[in-house]
């Protein structure tokens, strides 16, 4: 969430940033109108409370003198009623304003390129040589990945992993967790369901409600990513400056309805309703968050390098940027079956956007008022997509797969798929 004072003082900048994202900017003027009304109501309430205090003092004085104060008491009751009415109006205006504030996206960082679609994203680097030669099998043709049975038991966009596929998925998860743990991230096993406050804290609600799976029992949601429980771990907390940065890594299943992806990637592991992911989250000092972003990008890249998978890194343009992000790098792995690069990780700096929504602060060592931390997150990596990339990029002409050396300690004697 953007700071109301920031919007008040930079309304045109916020509007322009929304236009760059391809988003309607009417909410800015609506927020400012409600803010003006709120301040008017606050002024009226404060004036009436001042008047009430004066009348209360008059009543006390008259009673001490033994005089009647009925007229003044009646006047005070009238003032109290007006204050109650204004407080009700103020509460409604405040609620409407806060709901609108939740719909305004973050302001893109100054380095974000203009553009409307992924075609406008800016290439940063490439690693490895993609092989465009056709493979004997696309990853969905491996019999160890059973989409048909999952479709019968659950529905489309689900998968059974059997035998070597299940073992490889588990090996990839362990490789990612161990590597990031060696990089200073604290491993966490989070809840796989969260409440609505947690979803609002990271920006999933209200913007992406249709992409989320809600649970009828209480006010719970299946997590779309471990970013949600990890970031909310410090909701309503004030950290010590010396503790920053705090670095978490977690494996979790992720659940997404993919409401806006009808007809896209209907085959394979690229866009399923349930998938595994290893997530990285950081809580950073504001002055260091962009250095931490570059480090997190390197941490995610390291996994692909260990898996010997060709990839590229792009900076997302304004129109392709996520709602809460100020800057995002996408890492895209080469998939021979599609003869193109596909996203396997997004690494983002949200600055204080999520921290403001979730009320996550730190207290400066030098003293003074507490400040909001900056939050960052990145996939380290999407496990199913990594499995698909390994099967396709390390496949031989006969359809067998020679697994990369980094997986040897996790696969035991199994070196081939």
VENBELUR-V566613 format. One line per field, one symbol per residue. ss: DSSP state (H for helix, E for strand, C for the rest). psi: psi as a letter, one per 20 degrees, with the letter a starting at -180 (. if undefined). Layout:
BEGIN
ss=???
psi=???
END
This chain:
BEGIN
ss=CCCHHHHHHCHHHHHHHHHHCCCCCHHHHHHHHHHHHHHHHHHHHHHHHHHHHHHHHHHHHHHHCCCCCHHHHHHHHHHHHHHHHHHHHHHHHHHHHHHHHCCCCCCCCCCCCCCCCHHHCEEEEEECCCCCCCCCCCHHHCCCEEHHHHHHHCCCCCCEECCHHHHHHHHHHHHHHHHHHHCCCEECCCCCEEEHHHHHHHCCCCCCHHHCCEECCCCEEECCCCHHHHHHCCCCEEEEHHHCCEEEEEEEEEECCCCCCCCCCCCCCCCCCEEEEEEEEEEECHHHHHHHHHHHHHHHHHHHHHCCCCEEEEECCHHHCCCCCCEEEEEEEEECCCCEEEEEEEEEECCCHHHHHHCEEEECCCCCCCEECEEEEEEEEEHHHHHHHHHHHCECCCCCEECCHHHHHHHCCCCEC
psi=pqpghgggilghggghhhhhikqpjhhghgghghgggghgggggghghhggggghghggggghhijrqkgghggghhgggghggghhgggggggggghghhiiprqpqqhipqrrhrhijqppgrqproqojpqqhpqhiipiionhghhhghfaqkrqppqchgghgghggghggggghghjjpppporqjqrrhhhhhhijhqigkhiiqoqphoblqqppiqihghghihkpkqorqhhhqqppqqqqqqqppilhjkpipliqbjhmrhprqqpqppqoqphijhhghghghghgghhghghjlpqrrpqpprhiiqqgiqhppppppqpohhilrqqpiqpoqpjcjghhghilorqpqhiaaqqqprpqqqqplaogghggghghghkprhjirpoqqhhigiiicioiq.
END
